[in-house]
Amino acid sequence: MNSIKAGFYILNIFACIDGRVDPSEITIIFDFLADNFEGEFNLEHEVAMLDTLDYNQRLQLFYQAAEYLRQTISLQSKINLLEYILDLIIIDKRIEQQELDLLRELGKIWGIDSEHLLYERLNAE
């Protein structure tokens, strides 16, 4: 695993967790990857791999990617990734319980109050 794959996995899982993937969510994912990560990455291969996973396998991959990034990127990079995740969560004007649960889990893994960041963002809009 590398940072670009881990970031892509986490963003993709957040985009899919509510059962719908909007084109604007895809744009957010591509913007983040283009702006923040360099490295080996084959988009077609990664999308095909994710498509083979069931819900539990995706969650397992989420935890692996989150732990990888916990160990390898800076706090500022984690906050930056969280900002894109928040974009994914609020882009459709609905916040699903699964999204909140996943956001809380990521916050626990990274030691960041991610839910507080979400409410700050909502209050600012």
GUMARMI-954790 format. One line per field, with one value per atom (N, C-alpha, C): atom name; residue number from 1; x, y, z; residue in one letter. Coordinates in Angstrom, 2 decimals. Layout:
N
atomo	c(CA, ...)
num	c(NUM, ...)
east	c(X, ...)
north	c(Y, ...)
up	c(Z, ...)
residuo	c(A, ...)
This chain:
125
atomo	c(N, CA, C, N, CA, C, N, CA, C, N, CA, C, N, CA, C, N, CA, C, N, CA, C, N, CA, C, N, CA, C, N, CA, C, N, CA, C, N, CA, C, N, CA, C, N, CA, C, N, CA, C, N, CA, C, N, CA, C, N, CA, C, N, CA, C, N, CA, C, N, CA, C, N, CA, C, N, CA, C, N, CA, C, N, CA, C, N, CA, C, N, CA, C, N, CA, C, N, CA, C, N, CA, C, N, CA, C, N, CA, C, N, CA, C, N, CA, C, N, CA, C, N, CA, C, N, CA, C, N, CA, C, N, CA, C, N, CA, C, N, CA, C, N, CA, C, N, CA, C, N, CA, C, N, CA, C, N, CA, C, N, CA, C, N, CA, C, N, CA, C, N, CA, C, N, CA, C, N, CA, C, N, CA, C, N, CA, C, N, CA, C, N, CA, C, N, CA, C, N, CA, C, N, CA, C, N, CA, C, N, CA, C, N, CA, C, N, CA, C, N, CA, C, N, CA, C, N, CA, C, N, CA, C, N, CA, C, N, CA, C, N, CA, C, N, CA, C, N, CA, C, N, CA, C, N, CA, C, N, CA, C, N, CA, C, N, CA, C, N, CA, C, N, CA, C, N, CA, C, N, CA, C, N, CA, C, N, CA, C, N, CA, C, N, CA, C, N, CA, C, N, CA, C, N, CA, C, N, CA, C, N, CA, C, N, CA, C, N, CA, C, N, CA, C, N, CA, C, N, CA, C, N, CA, C, N, CA, C, N, CA, C, N, CA, C, N, CA, C, N, CA, C, N, CA, C, N, CA, C, N, CA, C, N, CA, C, N, CA, C, N, CA, C, N, CA, C, N, CA, C, N, CA, C, N, CA, C, N, CA, C, N, CA, C, N, CA, C, N, CA, C, N, CA, C, N, CA, C, N, CA, C, N, CA, C, N, CA, C, N, CA, C, N, CA, C, N, CA, C, N, CA, C, N, CA, C)
num	c(1, 1, 1, 2, 2, 2, 3, 3, 3, 4, 4, 4, 5, 5, 5, 6, 6, 6, 7, 7, 7, 8, 8, 8, 9, 9, 9, 10, 10, 10, 11, 11, 11, 12, 12, 12, 13, 13, 13, 14, 14, 14, 15, 15, 15, 16, 16, 16, 17, 17, 17, 18, 18, 18, 19, 19, 19, 20, 20, 20, 21, 21, 21, 22, 22, 22, 23, 23, 23, 24, 24, 24, 25, 25, 25, 26, 26, 26, 27, 27, 27, 28, 28, 28, 29, 29, 29, 30, 30, 30, 31, 31, 31, 32, 32, 32, 33, 33, 33, 34, 34, 34, 35, 35, 35, 36, 36, 36, 37, 37, 37, 38, 38, 38, 39, 39, 39, 40, 40, 40, 41, 41, 41, 42, 42, 42, 43, 43, 43, 44, 44, 44, 45, 45, 45, 46, 46, 46, 47, 47, 47, 48, 48, 48, 49, 49, 49, 50, 50, 50, 51, 51, 51, 52, 52, 52, 53, 53, 53, 54, 54, 54, 55, 55, 55, 56, 56, 56, 57, 57, 57, 58, 58, 58, 59, 59, 59, 60, 60, 60, 61, 61, 61, 62, 62, 62, 63, 63, 63, 64, 64, 64, 65, 65, 65, 66, 66, 66, 67, 67, 67, 68, 68, 68, 69, 69, 69, 70, 70, 70, 71, 71, 71, 72, 72, 72, 73, 73, 73, 74, 74, 74, 75, 75, 75, 76, 76, 76, 77, 77, 77, 78, 78, 78, 79, 79, 79, 80, 80, 80, 81, 81, 81, 82, 82, 82, 83, 83, 83, 84, 84, 84, 85, 85, 85, 86, 86, 86, 87, 87, 87, 88, 88, 88, 89, 89, 89, 90, 90, 90, 91, 91, 91, 92, 92, 92, 93, 93, 93, 94, 94, 94, 95, 95, 95, 96, 96, 96, 97, 97, 97, 98, 98, 98, 99, 99, 99, 100, 100, 100, 101, 101, 101, 102, 102, 102, 103, 103, 103, 104, 104, 104, 105, 105, 105, 106, 106, 106, 107, 107, 107, 108, 108, 108, 109, 109, 109, 110, 110, 110, 111, 111, 111, 112, 112, 112, 113, 113, 113, 114, 114, 114, 115, 115, 115, 116, 116, 116, 117, 117, 117, 118, 118, 118, 119, 119, 119, 120, 120, 120, 121, 121, 121, 122, 122, 122, 123, 123, 123, 124, 124, 124, 125, 125, 125)
east	c(0.86, 0.00, 0.90, 0.42, 1.10, 0.06, 0.51, -0.39, -1.50, -1.17, -2.21, -3.29, -2.87, -3.86, -4.70, -4.04, -4.77, -5.77, -5.35, -6.25, -7.42, -7.14, -8.19, -9.18, -8.67, -9.55, -10.49, -9.93, -10.75, -11.81, -11.40, -12.36, -13.43, -13.02, -13.98, -14.98, -14.50, -15.40, -16.38, -15.92, -16.84, -17.87, -17.44, -18.36, -19.43, -19.07, -19.99, -20.81, -20.44, -21.04, -22.55, -23.04, -24.47, -25.26, -24.58, -25.25, -25.39, -24.93, -25.01, -23.66, -23.28, -22.09, -22.50, -22.42, -22.78, -21.54, -21.71, -20.56, -19.75, -20.41, -19.68, -18.76, -19.12, -18.25, -17.00, -17.17, -16.03, -15.07, -15.62, -14.80, -13.98, -14.60, -13.89, -12.73, -12.97, -11.91, -10.75, -11.05, -9.99, -9.24, -9.95, -9.29, -8.31, -8.74, -7.85, -6.61, -6.81, -5.67, -4.72, -5.25, -4.39, -3.63, -4.25, -3.65, -2.70, -2.81, -2.13, -1.19, -1.35, -0.53, 0.22, 1.42, 2.20, 2.55, 2.77, 3.16, 2.55, 2.86, 2.33, 0.84, 0.07, -1.38, -1.98, -2.73, -3.43, -4.92, -5.57, -6.97, -7.88, -7.73, -8.60, -8.45, -7.22, -6.96, -7.59, -7.41, -7.93, -9.45, -10.08, -11.54, -12.06, -11.41, -11.82, -11.67, -10.59, -10.38, -11.46, -11.77, -12.80, -14.16, -14.44, -15.73, -15.93, -14.86, -14.98, -15.24, -15.11, -15.21, -16.64, -17.01, -18.30, -18.14, -19.23, -19.24, -18.19, -18.13, -17.18, -15.73, -15.48, -14.13, -13.73, -14.69, -14.41, -14.08, -14.83, -14.54, -13.16, -12.80, -11.47, -10.40, -10.61, -9.67, -9.62, -10.77, -10.82, -9.90, -10.02, -9.20, -7.71, -7.40, -6.00, -5.43, -6.20, -5.75, -5.62, -6.59, -6.55, -5.32, -5.04, -3.88, -2.58, -2.53, -1.35, -1.09, -2.13, -1.96, -1.67, -2.22, -1.90, -0.40, 0.23, 1.66, 2.55, 2.01, 2.90, 2.71, 1.59, 1.43, 1.31, 1.55, 1.53, 0.11, 0.03, -1.27, -1.95, -1.21, -1.80, -2.34, -1.64, -2.13, -3.40, -3.48, -4.70, -5.88, -5.64, -6.70, -7.11, -6.15, -6.44, -7.33, -7.00, -7.82, -9.22, -9.29, -10.60, -11.45, -10.84, -11.60, -12.26, -11.55, -12.14, -13.23, -13.02, -14.04, -15.30, -15.12, -16.28, -17.01, -16.26, -16.89, -17.76, -17.23, -18.01, -19.28, -19.16, -20.30, -21.41, -21.06, -22.10, -22.51, -21.85, -22.14, -23.58, -24.14, -25.51, -26.57, -26.16, -27.08, -27.76, -27.25, -27.77, -26.58, -26.67, -25.63, -26.23, -25.72, -26.23, -25.50, -26.17, -25.57, -24.28, -24.27, -23.06, -21.87, -22.13, -21.06, -20.53, -21.45, -21.03, -20.24, -20.70, -20.00, -18.59, -18.46, -17.14, -16.24, -16.81, -16.05, -15.53, -16.38, -15.95, -14.82, -14.95, -13.91, -12.58, -12.63, -11.40, -10.78, -11.62, -11.14, -10.46, -11.04, -10.43, -9.06, -8.98, -7.72, -6.64, -7.02, -6.04, -5.90, -6.72, -6.64, -7.08, -8.08, -8.61, -10.11, -10.61, -12.06, -12.72, -12.90, -13.42, -14.87, -15.63, -17.03, -17.12, -16.23, -16.18, -15.88, -14.96, -14.65, -15.88, -16.67, -17.89, -18.86, -19.07, -20.03, -19.53, -18.22, -17.67, -17.95, -17.76, -18.01, -19.47, -20.36, -21.79, -22.22, -21.68, -22.02, -21.46, -20.39, -19.79, -20.55, -21.33, -22.03, -23.37)
north	c(-1.18, 0.00, 1.23, 2.30, 3.59, 4.67, 5.89, 6.96, 7.24, 7.20, 7.50, 6.41, 5.14, 4.07, 4.17, 4.39, 4.47, 5.62, 6.78, 7.92, 7.63, 7.00, 6.65, 5.67, 4.65, 3.67, 4.35, 5.18, 5.84, 6.74, 7.55, 8.43, 7.65, 6.60, 5.78, 5.13, 4.62, 3.97, 4.98, 6.19, 7.23, 7.57, 7.63, 7.97, 6.89, 5.64, 4.52, 4.12, 4.55, 4.03, 4.27, 5.33, 5.61, 4.92, 4.09, 3.34, 4.08, 5.32, 6.12, 6.79, 6.88, 7.64, 8.68, 9.92, 11.04, 11.46, 11.92, 12.40, 13.48, 14.31, 15.34, 14.71, 13.54, 12.84, 12.33, 11.84, 11.38, 12.55, 13.70, 14.89, 15.23, 15.16, 15.45, 14.48, 13.20, 12.20, 12.50, 12.75, 13.03, 14.32, 15.33, 16.58, 16.34, 15.58, 15.32, 14.56, 13.50, 12.70, 13.52, 14.33, 15.15, 16.20, 16.74, 17.83, 17.37, 16.14, 15.79, 14.60, 13.69, 12.50, 12.28, 11.73, 11.26, 9.81, 9.06, 7.67, 6.76, 5.49, 4.49, 4.30, 4.42, 4.29, 3.97, 2.86, 2.45, 2.51, 3.58, 3.82, 2.67, 2.20, 1.12, -0.13, -0.47, -1.64, -1.47, -0.30, -0.07, -0.06, 0.55, 0.55, -0.88, -1.64, -3.03, -3.86, -3.64, -4.36, -4.02, -2.72, -2.30, -2.87, -2.97, -3.50, -4.96, -5.68, -7.10, -7.30, -6.24, -6.37, -6.21, -7.03, -6.84, -5.79, -5.50, -4.45, -4.68, -5.89, -6.18, -6.09, -6.52, -6.42, -4.96, -4.13, -2.70, -2.07, -2.45, -1.93, -2.36, -3.60, -4.07, -3.25, -3.00, -2.19, -0.76, -0.21, 1.12, 1.18, 0.20, 0.19, 0.04, -0.79, -0.96, 0.35, 1.00, 2.26, 3.35, 3.42, 4.44, 4.25, 3.01, 2.72, 3.02, 2.68, 2.98, 4.49, 5.27, 6.72, 7.30, 6.68, 7.13, 7.09, 6.08, 5.88, 6.63, 7.08, 7.56, 9.02, 9.65, 11.04, 11.95, 13.22, 14.21, 14.51, 15.13, 15.56, 16.50, 17.43, 18.37, 17.64, 16.62, 15.84, 15.07, 14.60, 13.91, 14.90, 16.08, 17.10, 17.49, 17.59, 17.91, 16.82, 15.56, 14.47, 14.51, 14.82, 14.95, 16.04, 17.13, 18.19, 17.67, 16.86, 16.27, 15.26, 14.50, 13.57, 14.33, 15.44, 16.26, 16.75, 17.13, 17.52, 16.38, 15.15, 13.99, 13.80, 13.97, 13.73, 14.75, 16.01, 17.05, 17.43, 16.90, 17.31, 17.00, 15.91, 15.54, 16.10, 16.97, 17.65, 16.71, 15.48, 14.51, 13.88, 13.75, 13.06, 11.77, 10.67, 9.35, 8.86, 8.02, 7.48, 6.71, 5.97, 5.21, 6.14, 7.31, 8.28, 8.81, 9.13, 9.60, 8.54, 7.30, 6.22, 6.04, 6.07, 5.92, 7.10, 8.30, 9.49, 9.41, 8.95, 8.78, 7.76, 6.65, 5.62, 6.16, 6.90, 7.48, 8.45, 9.25, 10.18, 9.46, 8.34, 7.56, 7.04, 6.50, 5.94, 7.02, 8.19, 9.26, 10.18, 10.00, 10.87, 12.30, 12.43, 13.74, 13.75, 14.86, 14.99, 15.33, 14.31, 14.50, 14.96, 14.52, 14.94, 16.44, 16.94, 18.38, 19.16, 18.64, 19.31, 19.35, 18.27, 18.25, 19.32, 19.42, 20.41, 21.83, 22.04, 23.36, 23.73, 22.76, 23.00, 23.29, 22.54, 22.76, 24.12, 24.53, 25.83, 26.98, 26.75, 27.81, 28.04, 27.04, 27.18, 27.83)
up	c(0.00, 0.00, 0.00, -0.61, -0.54, -0.23, -0.06, 0.36, -0.64, -1.92, -2.91, -2.90, -2.80, -2.73, -1.46, -0.34, 0.94, 0.91, 0.42, 0.32, -0.60, -1.75, -2.70, -2.07, -1.38, -0.75, 0.24, 1.10, 2.13, 1.48, 0.52, -0.14, -0.89, -1.57, -2.32, -1.38, -0.27, 0.69, 1.27, 1.57, 2.04, 0.96, -0.29, -1.37, -1.56, -1.30, -1.54, -0.33, 0.85, 2.09, 2.17, 1.55, 1.61, 0.50, -0.31, -1.36, -2.68, -2.73, -3.95, -4.19, -5.45, -5.80, -6.83, -6.44, -7.30, -8.09, -9.34, -10.11, -9.38, -8.59, -7.84, -6.80, -6.28, -5.34, -6.05, -7.27, -8.06, -8.31, -8.61, -8.84, -7.60, -6.44, -5.18, -4.99, -5.26, -5.11, -6.06, -7.32, -8.29, -7.95, -7.51, -7.12, -5.98, -4.98, -3.85, -4.31, -5.09, -5.53, -6.38, -7.26, -8.11, -7.31, -6.29, -5.52, -4.43, -3.96, -2.73, -2.76, -3.66, -3.62, -4.91, -4.78, -5.91, -5.63, -6.65, -6.45, -7.49, -7.35, -8.26, -8.02, -9.10, -8.96, -10.32, -10.37, -11.58, -11.27, -11.69, -11.34, -11.75, -12.97, -13.44, -12.57, -12.24, -11.40, -10.02, -9.43, -8.07, -8.04, -9.04, -9.10, -9.29, -10.19, -10.41, -9.14, -8.40, -7.15, -6.14, -5.98, -5.03, -5.40, -6.69, -7.14, -6.77, -6.51, -6.14, -4.65, -3.86, -2.41, -1.92, -0.94, -0.29, 0.81, 1.48, 2.50, 3.59, 4.11, 5.19, 4.72, 3.50, 2.95, 2.74, 2.32, 2.16, 3.52, 4.55, 5.88, 6.36, 6.10, 6.48, 5.75, 4.47, 3.70, 4.25, 4.64, 5.24, 6.46, 7.35, 8.56, 8.24, 7.26, 6.87, 6.31, 5.45, 4.85, 5.89, 6.80, 7.85, 8.75, 9.09, 9.94, 9.19, 7.92, 7.11, 7.11, 6.85, 6.82, 8.20, 9.25, 10.61, 10.85, 10.30, 10.53, 9.55, 8.43, 7.36, 6.94, 7.29, 6.86, 8.08, 7.84, 8.93, 9.39, 10.57, 11.09, 10.11, 9.54, 8.58, 7.35, 6.89, 5.75, 6.10, 7.32, 7.77, 7.80, 8.34, 8.38, 6.97, 6.08, 4.68, 4.06, 4.29, 3.78, 4.40, 5.70, 6.35, 5.72, 5.29, 4.62, 3.34, 2.58, 1.39, 1.76, 2.82, 3.28, 3.69, 4.38, 4.76, 3.51, 2.48, 1.21, 0.68, 0.74, 0.26, 1.07, 2.38, 3.26, 3.03, 2.83, 2.76, 1.34, 0.32, -1.06, -1.45, -0.94, -1.33, -0.39, 0.52, 1.45, 2.44, 2.53, 3.51, 4.21, 5.51, 6.27, 6.79, 6.27, 6.64, 7.90, 8.66, 9.88, 9.59, 8.49, 8.13, 7.92, 7.33, 7.11, 8.44, 9.34, 10.67, 11.42, 11.36, 12.05, 11.51, 10.20, 9.58, 9.91, 9.91, 10.26, 11.69, 12.59, 13.99, 14.11, 13.39, 13.43, 12.92, 11.84, 11.31, 12.31, 12.93, 13.95, 15.10, 15.53, 16.61, 16.20, 15.01, 14.54, 14.46, 13.99, 13.79, 15.00, 16.02, 17.19, 16.91, 16.04, 15.64, 15.91, 16.42, 16.64, 15.30, 14.50, 13.14, 13.14, 14.11, 14.19, 14.47, 15.31, 15.59, 14.31, 13.50, 12.23, 11.32, 11.33, 10.53, 10.99, 12.29, 12.80, 12.61, 12.70, 12.39, 10.95, 10.05, 8.62, 8.37, 8.99, 8.80, 9.34, 10.44, 11.02, 10.22, 9.48, 8.67, 7.37, 6.96, 5.66, 5.79)
residuo	c(M, M, M, N, N, N, S, S, S, I, I, I, K, K, K, A, A, A, G, G, G, F, F, F, Y, Y, Y, I, I, I, L, L, L, N, N, N, I, I, I, F, F, F, A, A, A, C, C, C, I, I, I, D, D, D, G, G, G, R, R, R, V, V, V, D, D, D, P, P, P, S, S, S, E, E, E, I, I, I, T, T, T, I, I, I, I, I, I, F, F, F, D, D, D, F, F, F, L, L, L, A, A, A, D, D, D, N, N, N, F, F, F, E, E, E, G, G, G, E, E, E, F, F, F, N, N, N, L, L, L, E, E, E, H, H, H, E, E, E, V, V, V, A, A, A, M, M, M, L, L, L, D, D, D, T, T, T, L, L, L, D, D, D, Y, Y, Y, N, N, N, Q, Q, Q, R, R, R, L, L, L, Q, Q, Q, L, L, L, F, F, F, Y, Y, Y, Q, Q, Q, A, A, A, A, A, A, E, E, E, Y, Y, Y, L, L, L, R, R, R, Q, Q, Q, T, T, T, I, I, I, S, S, S, L, L, L, Q, Q, Q, S, S, S, K, K, K, I, I, I, N, N, N, L, L, L, L, L, L, E, E, E, Y, Y, Y, I, I, I, L, L, L, D, D, D, L, L, L, I, I, I, I, I, I, I, I, I, D, D, D, K, K, K, R, R, R, I, I, I, E, E, E, Q, Q, Q, Q, Q, Q, E, E, E, L, L, L, D, D, D, L, L, L, L, L, L, R, R, R, E, E, E, L, L, L, G, G, G, K, K, K, I, I, I, W, W, W, G, G, G, I, I, I, D, D, D, S, S, S, E, E, E, H, H, H, L, L, L, L, L, L, Y, Y, Y, E, E, E, R, R, R, L, L, L, N, N, N, A, A, A, E, E, E)
